[in-house]
Amino acid sequence: MTACIRSVIKRARSVRESPPQEPPVFSVLVEAGGYECLNVGDMAMLEVAVRRLHELWPDACIRVLTDAPERLLARCPKVHPVPAAGRRVWFGSGFLLGAGERFLPGLAVHRVHGLERRLRRSLPRLTGLILRARCRRGRRDTTDLTEFLSALRGAGLLVVSGAGGMNDAFTDHALTVLEMLEFAARRGTPTAMLGQGIGPINGPGLRRRASQVLKSVDLIALREDRAGRPLLEEIGVSPDRIVTTGDDAVEIAHQGLAADVAGAGLGVNVRASTYAGVSDDLVDELRRQIGRVGALVDAPLVRLPVAHHEADSDVRALDRLLGESDHAGPSAGPLTSTAFAELVGQCRAIVTGSYHAAVFALSQGIPVVALAGSRYYVDKFAGLADQFGGGVMIIRFDDPNWTDLFGEAVDHAWVLPADARQSLRDAATRQVAAGTSAYHLLPALVTPHPPSLGSIRRQRPAGRSDARSPS
């Protein structure tokens, strides 16, 4: 009996003398896309998202998926990079049969991939063992996979921050984001999608998965109300889970703005890519049109490259578009978000195939001639016009008269009166406030019993109008 009492006292003393355990650090995992950190618009949205999250949770660990940790930390120094390579390993196809898939017919491969998805959802531990064994067999490091799964499983909140990737143009990426959201929801982790451009989604596979997953996302903040909201409601997302805020990058473009100061240049951007529907031949024709309207307005041309990836480099497209003509602006390397905003501020109007060049311009009261060669870009620019109540003249390359309309649009933008420009700036102010308000809803999601989101007011811009091409 004495020995038993002594044992109890010893255990009690060890508990009393042991240092107090630190409470677990609240962690937010951010899926932002743009893993290479080479797109000015993507980085602007991410910078705003990270700042707002830190304001809500100053001591939180904000983890961000990336392929370029050094570039990420240069813009967002307080975050913790998580290797996006681990995400690709976890959600990749072919881990059951590997190279053996090449001996199977296409339908059989499709069924095997479906089995892999079911394994990830229902037996994640077994899936992890299989993937690690595959990596070791191929003499690949498993660190990236381990770090990614640790970040995903340890997150108190999963945030899909500002992006326009949930659509048919980026089906593979969209499906993976949906799998991440579903994985988190199955674990009881709150989920939010913020600053989102959603649609068009017409592919049956993507639409089916979006319908299955998005209705379970706790909060979806859209950057436009025109196409995204009807689409979400069509696939079964409750209106009580949706708010419309505008693009998160509006905040950086709008901050420190000197009102009533108009630039003197004509900003130029072109996005030559398959998803934008712009070919090299179209760029050549656009070059002739830019030369014509540039001479009419007698203004210096300002290069506005947003994307610096190898596959869809705005720098390369601008080199082809402008040639050796005199122009200002960077020729290589992405600018910081603030520097890009200042560069856009040198313009009186801009011609752009990039959505985010338009966001930076409109937020400063600068009208936009938007170049759209695909349904995806028509919707993006039309949504912007809806948010800002105008200021966007869309040139559709499938219109046989686009070259005539282009000149008229540039002329209209160039002479846009001061009150109309101020209206654009006022719309930006409202969007910044709406975006901030949406982030302030997040703490309620991570409480044990979050209140209903039914009280969230639907945010809509004043003075909305449908985007139109000049007639």
C-alpha angles and dihedrals in degrees: 000000000000091000090051092052091048090051092052092048091049092052091047091052092049091053092047093047096044114100115261114264116250113239112250114270113246108245131200120194113207122202104193105156113218089093094174092057091225100124117085093207094049091050093048091054091047094049091053092045093051093047092050092047091051090050089055095043110019093180097042125119106239110200120193128192112234147153092205110051094170094053090044094052091047088063101028106028097173098058130094113234117227117196110252086202087075089055090054092050093049097046097033123115128235102047095125100054103011112184089359089080090079090071093057130083117252095256092053091050090051090053092048090052089051089053089051091054091050090050091053091051100041105027107027095158092054090046090052091052091050093048093048091049089051091050093049091048089053090044091243125146115252094203095100092052092047093049093048094049091046090053093046095046094043097049118116088195133018114210125189098199130204112325144131098216103109097096146084093274091066101029098152093050092045092051091052092050089051090052090052091051091048092048090052093046092052088055092049093250114150114243134203135178112203133187090006131174106199127188175342091173111171102135106107095224095050093041092052093050092044089053091050097047111027095060087066096051108111097220133009117188111193127205091214135027101203103079107000099062097049089048093051092047091048091057093048107266110148113244087227089070095052130083129168117224111154125242117322090225089068088081095061093043092049102042118103091009117167104220121227093015109127122194124227103224136088108234117217133196133156129187108209105190142115094252090052092048093232119133130190090256090055090050089054092053090045089053090061091048093048090052090051098049093039089060091048095054091037093218135140114257116239119203112225108186114179105166118055100175120127093240099051106014114174088198092061092044091050091050088056093043100047102026113184095335119131111271141149127227138071122313097194140014126032117276122228114266092253093048091049091051089052091050092051088049089065089069132088091197136354137217110208146169090187119090094211095050084059092049091053091048100046091047088061095046094260116140121232136219101203122205113212125181099163140042088248092061095040088057093046095052094040089053090052091051088051092052095047097039092240134324094125123100108190119211110198113202091209089066108097089215096051095119091058092044090049094062092047091049094052091048091050092049093047094057098038105143125246095250091056090050091051089051089059091051091049090053089053090053090054092049093052089053092048092049092050090049091052092054089051088064091064100081090060089059094059097050116103092253110023115204121244114279090215091105093063109115117231107248115220130168119246119246096019119183135176116262113249141179114243114264 
